[in-house]
């Protein structure tokens, strides 16, 4: 007969047997780590006990769940954090770490909905790249405008597709013969940059 949890706070008892099988005493059924993971996400409180000794092994099972999730590619813990955490084992500050982490995560949990709402508004709802794309377009426009200040000879219509994009210097312009080929090469390079920017802007 399945043994139900008698805890006053309705904490579910999970029994772990020697063959590593997990038994949910509340549903009288065997469960997996994935089931326990979902129970955690659903806010269902449970304690895992060794079926033979009755020892509370909840901590090791929860750690195993984290290991399984990380191995699936759901990387939540940064390597730097893991290194720091390992380094604190045996340290004089070790006793302070659990309380600090618990209070920090509790504060985070209390503000989850506000954080989700803020992220949704910041990232543009269903399209998290919307603002990034808009920012990219704005930066492109600003860069083109700045480039135009230095390249008055570029095609102002934005076509940039005919010739090299240069205005022919007039005979009465003193700069026309100034520095000769060097200035001409500079103008050609800037004109090519303008054409490339126009092409990129057309694709965005």
C-alpha positions as CSV (number, residue, x, y, z in Angstrom):
1,X,0.0,0.0,0.0
2,X,1.4,3.4,-1.0
3,X,2.5,5.6,1.9
4,X,1.1,9.1,1.7
5,X,2.9,12.1,3.1
6,X,1.5,13.1,6.5
7,X,3.3,16.5,6.6
8,X,1.1,19.3,7.8
9,X,2.2,21.6,5.0
10,X,1.2,19.1,2.3
11,X,4.8,18.4,1.3
12,X,4.9,15.5,-1.0
13,X,7.2,12.6,-0.1
14,X,9.3,11.1,-2.9
15,X,11.0,7.8,-2.1
16,X,14.3,6.9,-3.8
17,X,15.1,3.2,-4.0
18,X,18.4,1.5,-4.4
19,X,17.8,1.0,-8.1
20,X,17.5,4.8,-8.3
21,X,13.8,4.7,-9.1
22,X,11.8,7.5,-7.6
23,X,8.3,6.8,-6.2
24,X,5.7,9.6,-5.6
25,X,3.7,8.6,-2.5
26,X,1.0,11.1,-3.3
27,X,0.2,9.7,-6.7
28,X,1.3,6.1,-6.0
29,X,3.4,6.1,-9.1
30,X,7.0,6.1,-10.2
31,X,8.4,9.3,-11.5
32,X,11.5,10.6,-13.2
33,X,13.8,13.6,-12.6
34,X,11.9,15.3,-15.4
35,X,8.7,14.9,-13.3
36,X,10.4,16.4,-10.3
37,X,11.7,19.2,-12.3
38,X,8.2,20.1,-13.5
39,X,6.9,19.8,-9.9
40,X,9.4,22.4,-8.9
41,X,8.3,24.7,-11.7
42,X,4.7,24.2,-10.7
43,X,5.5,25.2,-7.2
44,X,4.8,21.7,-5.7
45,X,6.9,21.2,-2.6
46,X,8.4,17.8,-2.0
47,X,11.0,16.0,0.0
48,X,13.1,13.1,-1.3
49,X,13.9,10.4,1.2
50,X,16.0,7.3,0.9
51,X,13.5,4.4,0.8
52,X,15.7,2.2,3.1
53,X,17.1,4.7,5.7
54,X,14.5,7.5,5.5
55,X,17.4,10.0,5.1
56,X,16.5,13.3,3.5
57,X,18.4,13.4,0.2
58,X,16.4,16.3,-1.4
59,X,19.5,18.4,-1.8
60,X,21.4,15.8,-3.8
61,X,18.4,15.0,-6.0
62,X,17.8,18.7,-6.8
63,X,21.5,19.1,-7.6
64,X,21.1,16.1,-9.9
65,X,18.2,17.8,-11.6
66,X,20.3,20.9,-12.2
67,X,23.1,18.7,-13.6
68,X,20.6,17.0,-16.0
69,X,19.2,20.4,-17.2
70,X,22.7,21.8,-17.8
71,X,23.7,18.6,-19.7
72,X,20.7,19.2,-22.0
73,X,22.1,22.5,-23.1
74,X,19.9,24.6,-20.8
75,X,22.9,26.5,-19.6
76,X,21.8,28.6,-16.6
77,X,24.9,28.7,-14.5
78,X,27.9,30.6,-15.9
79,X,31.2,28.9,-15.7
80,X,32.7,31.8,-13.7
81,X,29.9,31.4,-11.1
82,X,30.5,27.7,-10.8
83,X,34.2,28.2,-10.3
84,X,33.6,30.8,-7.6
85,X,31.0,28.5,-5.9
86,X,33.4,25.6,-5.9
87,X,36.2,27.8,-4.6
88,X,34.0,28.7,-1.6
89,X,33.8,25.1,-0.4
90,X,35.9,24.8,2.7
91,X,36.4,28.6,2.8
92,X,35.8,30.6,6.0
93,X,32.8,32.3,4.2
94,X,31.2,29.0,3.2
95,X,28.6,29.3,6.0
96,X,27.4,32.6,4.7
97,X,26.9,31.5,1.1
98,X,23.7,29.5,1.4
99,X,21.8,32.3,3.2
100,X,23.1,34.9,0.7
101,X,22.1,32.8,-2.3
102,X,18.7,32.0,-0.8
103,X,17.9,35.6,0.0
104,X,19.1,36.7,-3.5
105,X,16.9,34.2,-5.3
106,X,14.0,34.9,-3.1
107,X,14.2,38.6,-4.0
108,X,14.5,37.6,-7.7
109,X,11.4,35.3,-7.4
110,X,9.3,38.1,-5.8
111,X,10.1,40.3,-8.8
112,X,9.8,37.8,-11.5
113,X,6.6,39.2,-13.1
114,X,8.0,42.7,-13.0
115,X,11.2,41.5,-14.6
116,X,9.4,39.6,-17.3
117,X,7.2,42.6,-18.1
118,X,10.3,44.9,-18.2
119,X,12.1,42.5,-20.5
120,X,9.0,42.2,-22.7
121,X,8.7,46.0,-23.0
122,X,12.4,46.5,-23.5
123,X,12.8,43.8,-26.1
124,X,9.7,44.8,-28.0
125,X,7.3,42.0,-27.0
126,X,7.1,39.0,-29.4
127,X,10.1,40.3,-31.5
128,X,13.1,40.8,-29.2
129,X,15.2,41.9,-32.1
130,X,12.9,44.7,-33.1
131,X,14.7,47.5,-31.2
132,X,18.0,46.1,-32.3
133,X,17.0,46.3,-35.9
134,X,15.6,49.8,-35.4
135,X,18.8,50.9,-33.7
136,X,20.8,49.5,-36.5
137,X,18.8,51.5,-39.1
138,X,19.2,54.6,-37.0
139,X,23.0,54.1,-36.7
140,X,23.2,53.5,-40.5
141,X,21.3,56.7,-41.2
142,X,23.5,58.7,-38.9
143,X,26.6,57.2,-40.4
144,X,25.4,58.0,-43.9
145,X,24.6,61.6,-42.8
146,X,28.0,62.0,-41.3
147,X,29.7,60.6,-44.4
148,X,27.7,63.0,-46.6
149,X,29.2,65.9,-44.7
150,X,32.6,64.8,-45.9
151,X,31.6,63.7,-49.3
152,X,29.5,66.5,-50.9
153,X,30.3,65.1,-54.3
154,X,28.4,61.9,-53.5
155,X,25.0,61.2,-55.2
156,X,22.5,62.9,-52.9
157,X,19.6,61.0,-54.4
158,X,20.8,57.8,-52.6
159,X,21.1,55.9,-55.9
160,X,24.9,55.7,-55.8
161,X,24.8,53.3,-58.7
162,X,26.1,55.4,-61.7
163,X,29.8,56.2,-62.2
164,X,32.0,56.6,-59.2
165,X,29.6,59.0,-57.4
166,X,31.9,62.1,-57.9
167,X,30.9,65.5,-59.1
168,X,33.2,66.8,-61.8
169,X,35.3,69.7,-60.5
170,X,34.8,73.0,-62.2
171,X,37.7,74.8,-63.8
172,X,37.2,77.8,-61.5
173,X,37.4,75.7,-58.4
174,X,40.9,76.1,-56.8
175,X,40.6,72.6,-55.2
176,X,40.2,71.0,-58.6
177,X,44.0,70.9,-59.1
178,X,44.9,70.7,-55.5
179,X,47.0,67.6,-54.5
180,X,46.1,66.0,-57.8
181,X,45.7,62.3,-57.8
182,X,45.8,61.9,-54.0
183,X,42.5,63.9,-53.5
184,X,41.0,62.1,-56.4
185,X,41.8,58.7,-54.8
186,X,40.3,59.8,-51.5
187,X,37.1,60.9,-53.2
188,X,36.9,57.5,-55.0
189,X,37.3,55.6,-51.7
190,X,34.6,57.7,-50.0
191,X,32.3,57.3,-52.9
192,X,32.7,53.5,-52.8
193,X,31.9,53.5,-49.1
194,X,28.8,55.5,-49.8
195,X,27.7,53.0,-52.4
196,X,28.2,50.1,-50.0
197,X,26.2,51.9,-47.3
198,X,23.4,52.5,-49.8
199,X,23.4,48.8,-50.7
200,X,23.3,47.7,-47.0
201,X,20.5,50.2,-46.3
202,X,18.5,48.7,-49.1
203,X,18.7,45.2,-47.6
204,X,17.6,46.3,-44.1
